[in-house]
Amino acid sequence: MEWKTAVTEMLGCKYPILQGAMERLADWKMAAAVANAGAHGTITASISGTPRKLRDDISACKEATTGAAGTFGVNLSIGICPDVEKMLEVCIEQKVPVETSVFKPDALVPMIKQGRVKWIHKAARIKDAVHAQELGPDALILVGVEGAGIKNPEQLPTMTTIIWGRRQLSVPIIAAGGIGDARGFLAALGMGAEGIMMGSAFMATQECRIADAAKEAILRLNPGNPDLRQRVLTPTLLKMPAEGAEAPAAPVDPDWSQAVSFSAGVIDRVLTVKELIEGIIGEAEKILDGWAFLKTG
Ligand SMILES: Cc1cc2nc3c(=O)[nH]c(=O)nc-3n(C[C@H](O)[C@H](O)[C@H](O)COP(=O)(O)O)c2cc1C
């Protein structure tokens, strides 16, 4: 089956699956593994740390993905990524798609437009997505509260966000938040998304640099766990840092299983990135085949 959607057409990847940025985890090697599996990988620019290193990382990723069925881009997490304008300059020079996230992208948009790179913005609230749409993105990622990463106190569940968002937005939507298997993937498409983004599901892949013990802990977790439920549903208190402010020191060796989302409920094996992506696609095709009602009349 051909998985052609507005998102695969725009990015040029085979499958409408995107790997989310992950602070300290999703570097160019993860992005390359995802692109080589036919999906769209994301280099988290804050991991590269400097524009020069980002240029090297993009080059390494290009080299590692020559002839790949998938593609990759760069995430610029506004307020987290250092030197964000210089990082954007590198993306423009290297002609790679850019994803902005965390805070409003307005200040970067003139440069993005002038640089003519593909641009996706990630929003947690519909009103932020509606605002971003005015600025002319190629697609918008909407993340529901089930997802991992920075939480907005006004975030709604993924289903409400995507269905309601579909009514208010005209650009292609990529759904994120608690998606980790074929059923979540198909549900997102059914809700009106043209692709999905997953973060947590990639944490439990062989390629992810977290400790094996953390991966095992993720396999044991599920949304019924009171601590996980509490963590996922609690908003992050995050303020846009003042210009030139030092980033707060992160713990050296965190327990990464604590960063996983409600997708923990469907992460039950440590797979390679390729097995994860191909497994979701294969299973989705099987499910569609089994929907006999689609074939009658
Ligand atoms: C460990 C971890 C770190 C993350 N760091 C970032 C980040 O720096 N910037 C960002 O925009 N999103 C970040 N995210 C969010 C993901 O890109 C994605 O939006 C989210 O994981 C989707 O929900 P899911 O985990 O249920 O798939 C992070 C997610 C995880 C799991």
PDBQT file of the ligand as one rigid body, heavy atoms in Angstrom, charges set to zero:
ROOT
HETATM    1  C1  LIG A 301      12.631  12.546  26.411  1.00  0.00    +0.000 C 
HETATM    2  C2  LIG A 301      11.866  13.529  25.564  1.00  0.00    +0.000 A 
HETATM    3  C3  LIG A 301      12.407  14.774  25.320  1.00  0.00    +0.000 A 
HETATM    4  C4  LIG A 301      11.718  15.688  24.514  1.00  0.00    +0.000 A 
HETATM    5  N1  LIG A 301      12.306  16.900  24.229  1.00  0.00    +0.000 NA
HETATM    6  C5  LIG A 301      11.683  17.761  23.376  1.00  0.00    +0.000 A 
HETATM    7  C6  LIG A 301      12.313  18.985  22.982  1.00  0.00    +0.000 A 
HETATM    8  O1  LIG A 301      13.427  19.307  23.399  1.00  0.00    +0.000 OA
HETATM    9  N2  LIG A 301      11.639  19.804  22.128  1.00  0.00    +0.000 N 
HETATM   10  C7  LIG A 301      10.401  19.489  21.650  1.00  0.00    +0.000 A 
HETATM   11  O2  LIG A 301       9.837  20.256  20.874  1.00  0.00    +0.000 OA
HETATM   12  N3  LIG A 301       9.794  18.336  21.998  1.00  0.00    +0.000 NA
HETATM   13  C8  LIG A 301      10.400  17.475  22.836  1.00  0.00    +0.000 A 
HETATM   14  N4  LIG A 301       9.788  16.290  23.185  1.00  0.00    +0.000 N 
HETATM   15  C9  LIG A 301       8.420  16.008  22.665  1.00  0.00    +0.000 C 
HETATM   16  C10 LIG A 301       8.456  15.138  21.400  1.00  0.00    +0.000 C 
HETATM   17  O3  LIG A 301       9.121  15.763  20.344  1.00  0.00    +0.000 OA
HETATM   18  C11 LIG A 301       7.006  14.808  20.947  1.00  0.00    +0.000 C 
HETATM   19  O4  LIG A 301       6.274  15.998  20.709  1.00  0.00    +0.000 OA
HETATM   20  C12 LIG A 301       6.284  13.974  22.004  1.00  0.00    +0.000 C 
HETATM   21  O5  LIG A 301       7.151  12.988  22.512  1.00  0.00    +0.000 OA
HETATM   22  C13 LIG A 301       5.043  13.303  21.420  1.00  0.00    +0.000 C 
HETATM   23  O6  LIG A 301       4.392  12.543  22.374  1.00  0.00    +0.000 OA
HETATM   24  P1  LIG A 301       4.717  10.969  22.646  1.00  0.00    +0.000 P 
HETATM   25  O7  LIG A 301       5.913  10.950  23.517  1.00  0.00    +0.000 OA
HETATM   26  O8  LIG A 301       3.499  10.483  23.342  1.00  0.00    +0.000 OA
HETATM   27  O9  LIG A 301       4.946  10.306  21.326  1.00  0.00    +0.000 OA
HETATM   28  C14 LIG A 301      10.447  15.354  23.978  1.00  0.00    +0.000 A 
HETATM   29  C15 LIG A 301       9.914  14.080  24.238  1.00  0.00    +0.000 A 
HETATM   30  C16 LIG A 301      10.603  13.173  25.006  1.00  0.00    +0.000 A 
HETATM   31  C17 LIG A 301      10.010  11.815  25.238  1.00  0.00    +0.000 C 
ENDROOT
TORSDOF 0
